[in-house]
Amino acid sequence: MQTQLEEQLVEGCRRLARKEFLNNSADSFSLRIPGQAQMMLISGSEDWRQAEPADIRVIHFSAKDDLSMLHAWIYQERSDVGAIAITCPKWVRLLANSGSPLPPIFDEQVRHIGSSGFLKSDEPMREECVRQMFRRGGNAVLFGERLLCLGMTCDRVLFNTELYEKCAQAYVIARVCKGRISHIPFWVRMIANRRLLKDEATAAASYRDGRVPQEITAY
């Protein structure tokens, strides 16, 4: 399993790098090791397109350095999370500079990302802050010009990161063009959130059993 996770992590990094989501040494990507209090982490890369297994560090959740500790806090707080990506895509940066959080505007967004948080650049990311941001099952937080995205699996965090960037692009363009922006109705968000929480509970049970959850194929 470890070799498979390594391959997924490296390919995930390369995929996001090709889209210019992972583009500097402040970015990072990690995967939970099922059944263990450990993760595989790649961070500090100068060229993410050249990521390779030798760049992977296996780190215990008791890590004390700032970056590893943030990933570890999330894995301990959210037992359903199997992958974490901290990226800096173009439209996310533009959204951050607008000073506005991303509202619920697309069906897929509320189904897979849920409620997304917004943290000002001058606010430190502390353990209690992480707990508050992700306690309702949401899978994305914008802090400064960076996007912190969660997923139940490697593929899911890739999808969520790409989805958030698409939503950010649509929202920023609509605001600049003074377009009409409609939010997803509350009752739709409520149903979507219930389904998301159910999926996350299933994923948490899989990780407790030492297994990577099955991918969600149904919308």
Sine and cosine of phi, psi and omega as CSV:
sin_phi,cos_phi,sin_psi,cos_psi,sin_omega,cos_omega
0.00,0.00,-0.59,0.80,-0.07,-1.00
-0.90,0.44,-0.64,0.77,0.02,-1.00
-0.90,0.44,-0.64,0.77,0.03,-1.00
-0.90,0.44,-0.67,0.74,0.04,-1.00
-0.90,0.44,-0.64,0.76,0.03,-1.00
-0.87,0.49,-0.69,0.72,0.01,-1.00
-0.90,0.44,-0.66,0.75,0.02,-1.00
-0.90,0.44,-0.67,0.74,-0.03,-1.00
-0.90,0.43,-0.73,0.69,-0.01,-1.00
-0.90,0.44,-0.72,0.69,0.00,-1.00
-0.91,0.41,-0.59,0.81,0.06,-1.00
-0.88,0.47,-0.68,0.73,0.05,-1.00
-0.87,0.48,-0.71,0.71,-0.02,-1.00
-0.91,0.42,-0.63,0.78,0.00,-1.00
-0.89,0.45,-0.73,0.69,0.02,-1.00
-0.93,0.36,-0.53,0.85,0.03,-1.00
-0.92,0.38,-0.62,0.78,0.03,-1.00
-0.88,0.48,-0.51,0.86,0.03,-1.00
-1.00,0.02,0.03,1.00,-0.01,-1.00
0.90,0.44,0.56,0.83,0.12,-0.99
-1.00,0.03,-0.72,0.69,0.15,-0.99
-1.00,-0.04,0.93,-0.38,-0.13,-0.99
-0.61,-0.79,0.04,1.00,0.07,-1.00
-0.45,-0.89,0.09,-1.00,-0.13,-0.99
-0.95,0.31,-0.18,0.98,0.03,-1.00
-0.99,0.10,-0.17,0.99,0.02,-1.00
-0.99,0.17,0.27,-0.96,0.01,-1.00
-0.32,-0.95,0.33,-0.94,-0.03,-1.00
-0.52,-0.85,0.71,-0.70,0.00,-1.00
-0.62,-0.79,0.36,-0.93,0.11,-0.99
-0.77,-0.64,0.63,-0.77,0.11,-0.99
-0.96,0.29,0.61,-0.79,0.15,-0.99
-1.00,-0.06,0.93,-0.37,-0.09,-1.00
-0.83,0.56,0.67,-0.74,0.06,-1.00
0.98,0.21,0.05,1.00,-0.01,-1.00
-0.73,-0.68,0.37,-0.93,0.08,-1.00
-1.00,-0.03,0.80,0.61,-0.05,-1.00
-0.64,-0.77,0.34,-0.94,0.05,-1.00
-0.66,-0.75,0.35,-0.94,0.17,-0.99
-0.97,-0.22,0.77,-0.64,-0.10,-0.99
-0.74,-0.67,0.69,-0.72,0.21,-0.98
-0.88,-0.48,0.80,-0.60,-0.02,-1.00
-0.50,-0.87,0.28,-0.96,0.10,-0.99
0.94,0.33,0.27,0.96,-0.04,-1.00
-0.96,0.29,0.64,-0.77,0.07,-1.00
-1.00,0.04,-0.43,0.90,0.04,-1.00
-0.66,-0.76,1.00,-0.08,-0.08,-1.00
-0.92,0.40,-0.36,0.93,0.02,-1.00
-0.93,0.37,-0.32,0.95,-0.02,-1.00
-0.97,-0.24,0.34,0.94,0.00,-1.00
-0.85,0.53,0.60,-0.80,-0.01,-1.00
-0.52,-0.85,0.25,-0.97,-0.04,-1.00
-0.82,0.58,-0.49,0.87,-0.01,-1.00
-0.91,0.41,-0.31,0.95,0.00,-1.00
-0.99,0.13,-0.18,0.98,-0.09,-1.00
-0.98,0.19,0.72,-0.69,0.15,-0.99
-0.92,-0.40,0.72,-0.70,0.11,-0.99
-1.00,-0.08,0.87,-0.50,-0.16,-0.99
-0.78,-0.62,0.69,-0.72,0.06,-1.00
-0.97,0.25,0.44,-0.90,-0.01,-1.00
-0.92,0.38,-0.11,0.99,0.06,-1.00
-1.00,0.03,0.20,0.98,-0.03,-1.00
-0.80,0.59,0.59,-0.81,-0.08,-1.00
-0.93,-0.37,-0.28,0.96,0.02,-1.00
-0.96,0.29,0.47,-0.88,-0.22,-0.98
-0.82,0.58,-0.76,0.65,-0.08,-1.00
-0.93,0.37,-0.77,0.64,0.00,-1.00
-0.88,0.48,-0.59,0.81,-0.03,-1.00
-0.90,0.43,-0.61,0.79,0.03,-1.00
-0.89,0.46,-0.74,0.68,0.06,-1.00
-0.86,0.51,-0.71,0.71,-0.04,-1.00
-0.89,0.45,-0.67,0.74,0.04,-1.00
-0.82,0.57,-0.71,0.71,-0.05,-1.00
-0.92,0.40,-0.70,0.71,0.00,-1.00
-0.88,0.47,-0.58,0.81,0.01,-1.00
-0.97,0.24,-0.56,0.83,-0.01,-1.00
-0.97,0.23,-0.59,0.81,-0.07,-1.00
-0.86,-0.51,0.99,-0.10,-0.07,-1.00
-0.94,0.33,-0.16,0.99,0.04,-1.00
-1.00,0.07,-0.28,0.96,-0.11,-0.99
-0.98,0.19,0.79,-0.62,0.02,-1.00
-0.92,-0.39,-0.17,0.99,-0.04,-1.00
-0.44,-0.90,0.58,-0.81,0.00,-1.00
-0.70,-0.72,0.75,-0.66,0.06,-1.00
-0.81,-0.59,0.78,-0.63,0.12,-0.99
-0.92,-0.38,0.93,-0.38,-0.14,-0.99
-0.75,-0.66,0.06,-1.00,-0.01,-1.00
-0.61,-0.80,0.91,0.41,-0.01,-1.00
-0.94,0.35,0.30,-0.95,-0.07,-1.00
-0.86,0.52,-0.80,0.60,-0.10,-0.99
-0.96,0.27,-0.43,0.90,0.13,-0.99
-0.90,0.43,-0.66,0.75,0.03,-1.00
-0.89,0.46,-0.68,0.74,0.02,-1.00
-0.91,0.41,-0.62,0.79,0.07,-1.00
-0.89,0.46,-0.70,0.72,0.00,-1.00
-0.88,0.47,-0.65,0.76,-0.02,-1.00
-0.93,0.36,-0.36,0.93,0.05,-1.00
-0.97,0.24,-0.26,0.97,0.02,-1.00
0.96,0.27,0.30,0.95,-0.05,-1.00
-0.84,-0.55,0.70,-0.71,0.07,-1.00
-0.95,0.31,0.31,-0.95,0.01,-1.00
-0.99,0.17,0.88,-0.48,0.01,-1.00
-0.98,0.18,0.23,-0.97,0.03,-1.00
-0.98,0.22,0.98,-0.22,-0.11,-0.99
-0.85,-0.53,-0.20,0.98,-0.01,-1.00
-0.77,-0.64,0.55,-0.84,0.00,-1.00
-0.85,0.53,-0.77,0.64,-0.04,-1.00
-0.88,0.47,-0.57,0.82,0.02,-1.00
-0.86,0.51,-0.77,0.64,-0.05,-1.00
-0.96,0.29,-0.42,0.91,0.00,-1.00
-0.97,0.25,-0.66,0.75,-0.14,-0.99
-0.95,-0.32,-0.48,0.88,0.02,-1.00
-0.99,-0.13,-0.58,0.82,-0.03,-1.00
0.96,0.28,-0.44,-0.90,0.03,-1.00
-0.94,0.33,0.73,-0.69,-0.02,-1.00
-0.94,-0.35,0.69,-0.72,-0.06,-1.00
-1.00,0.00,0.21,-0.98,0.00,-1.00
-0.62,-0.78,0.85,-0.53,-0.03,-1.00
-0.83,-0.56,0.80,-0.60,0.00,-1.00
-0.91,0.42,0.49,-0.87,-0.10,-1.00
-0.88,0.47,-0.42,0.91,-0.04,-1.00
-1.00,-0.03,0.04,1.00,0.04,-1.00
-1.00,-0.06,0.81,-0.58,0.00,-1.00
-0.95,0.31,0.52,-0.85,0.03,-1.00
-1.00,-0.01,0.99,-0.15,0.00,-1.00
-0.97,-0.25,0.19,-0.98,-0.05,-1.00
-0.86,0.50,-0.69,0.73,0.00,-1.00
-0.91,0.42,-0.59,0.81,0.04,-1.00
-0.90,0.44,-0.68,0.73,0.04,-1.00
-0.87,0.49,-0.68,0.73,-0.01,-1.00
-0.88,0.48,-0.68,0.73,0.00,-1.00
-0.93,0.38,-0.64,0.77,-0.06,-1.00
-0.91,0.41,-0.62,0.78,-0.16,-0.99
-0.94,-0.35,0.19,0.98,-0.11,-0.99
-0.93,0.36,-0.40,0.91,-0.03,-1.00
-0.99,-0.15,0.33,0.94,0.07,-1.00
1.00,0.09,0.06,1.00,0.03,-1.00
-0.91,0.41,0.42,-0.91,-0.13,-0.99
-0.83,-0.55,0.33,0.94,0.03,-1.00
-0.43,-0.90,0.64,-0.77,0.10,-0.99
-0.68,-0.74,0.75,-0.67,0.10,-1.00
-0.99,-0.11,0.87,-0.50,0.06,-1.00
-0.73,-0.68,0.84,-0.54,-0.16,-0.99
0.89,0.46,-0.75,-0.66,0.06,-1.00
-0.98,-0.21,0.30,0.95,-0.07,-1.00
-0.92,-0.38,0.50,-0.87,0.05,-1.00
-0.94,-0.34,0.84,-0.54,0.09,-1.00
-0.98,-0.22,0.93,-0.38,-0.11,-0.99
-0.85,-0.52,0.64,-0.77,-0.01,-1.00
-0.91,-0.41,0.39,-0.92,0.09,-1.00
-0.43,-0.91,0.46,-0.89,0.02,-1.00
-0.94,0.33,-0.44,0.90,0.03,-1.00
-0.65,-0.76,0.09,-1.00,0.05,-1.00
-0.89,0.46,-0.74,0.68,0.00,-1.00
-0.87,0.48,-0.60,0.80,-0.04,-1.00
-0.93,0.36,-0.62,0.79,0.01,-1.00
-0.94,0.34,-0.53,0.85,0.09,-1.00
-0.90,0.43,-0.72,0.69,0.01,-1.00
-0.88,0.47,-0.72,0.70,-0.03,-1.00
-0.90,0.44,-0.63,0.77,0.02,-1.00
-0.91,0.42,-0.71,0.70,0.02,-1.00
-0.92,0.40,-0.63,0.78,0.02,-1.00
-0.90,0.44,-0.70,0.71,0.00,-1.00
-0.87,0.49,-0.67,0.74,0.00,-1.00
-0.89,0.46,-0.65,0.76,0.03,-1.00
-0.90,0.44,-0.67,0.74,0.02,-1.00
-0.91,0.42,-0.66,0.75,0.02,-1.00
-0.88,0.47,-0.67,0.74,0.02,-1.00
-0.87,0.49,-0.76,0.66,-0.02,-1.00
-0.88,0.47,-0.66,0.75,-0.05,-1.00
-0.93,0.36,-0.70,0.72,-0.01,-1.00
-0.90,0.44,-0.69,0.72,0.00,-1.00
-0.90,0.44,-0.68,0.73,0.00,-1.00
-0.88,0.47,-0.64,0.77,0.01,-1.00
-0.92,0.39,-0.69,0.73,-0.01,-1.00
-0.90,0.44,-0.62,0.78,-0.02,-1.00
-1.00,0.07,0.08,1.00,-0.01,-1.00
0.86,0.51,0.54,0.84,-0.01,-1.00
-0.97,0.23,0.30,-0.95,0.03,-1.00
-0.98,0.20,0.80,-0.60,-0.05,-1.00
-0.90,-0.44,0.91,-0.41,-0.01,-1.00
-0.98,-0.19,0.71,-0.71,0.04,-1.00
-1.00,-0.01,0.49,-0.87,0.09,-1.00
-0.89,0.45,0.73,-0.68,-0.01,-1.00
-0.84,0.55,0.49,-0.87,-0.05,-1.00
-0.84,0.54,-0.68,0.73,-0.07,-1.00
-0.91,0.41,-0.53,0.85,0.06,-1.00
-0.93,0.36,-0.68,0.74,0.04,-1.00
-0.89,0.46,-0.61,0.79,0.00,-1.00
-0.90,0.44,-0.71,0.70,0.02,-1.00
-0.91,0.42,-0.69,0.73,0.01,-1.00
-0.89,0.46,-0.65,0.76,-0.01,-1.00
-0.92,0.40,-0.60,0.80,0.05,-1.00
-0.89,0.46,-0.67,0.74,0.02,-1.00
-0.92,0.39,-0.64,0.77,0.02,-1.00
-0.89,0.45,-0.72,0.69,0.01,-1.00
-0.88,0.47,-0.59,0.81,0.05,-1.00
-0.91,0.42,-0.70,0.72,0.05,-1.00
-0.88,0.48,-0.65,0.76,-0.03,-1.00
-0.93,0.37,-0.57,0.82,0.06,-1.00
-0.91,0.41,-0.63,0.77,0.04,-1.00
-0.91,0.42,-0.66,0.75,0.02,-1.00
-0.90,0.43,-0.66,0.75,0.02,-1.00
-0.88,0.48,-0.65,0.76,0.02,-1.00
-0.90,0.43,-0.62,0.79,0.03,-1.00
-0.90,0.44,-0.70,0.71,0.00,-1.00
-0.92,0.40,-0.58,0.82,0.07,-1.00
-0.89,0.45,-0.51,0.86,0.03,-1.00
-1.00,0.08,0.04,1.00,0.02,-1.00
0.99,0.16,0.38,0.92,-0.04,-1.00
-0.85,-0.53,0.54,-0.84,0.15,-0.99
-0.98,0.21,0.75,-0.66,-0.03,-1.00
-0.88,0.47,0.42,-0.91,0.13,-0.99
-0.94,0.35,0.53,-0.85,0.04,-1.00
-0.93,0.37,0.54,-0.84,0.08,-1.00
-0.99,0.11,0.89,-0.45,-0.02,-1.00
-0.98,-0.20,-0.44,0.90,-0.02,-1.00
-1.00,0.08,0.59,-0.80,0.03,-1.00
-0.95,0.31,0.00,0.00,0.00,0.00
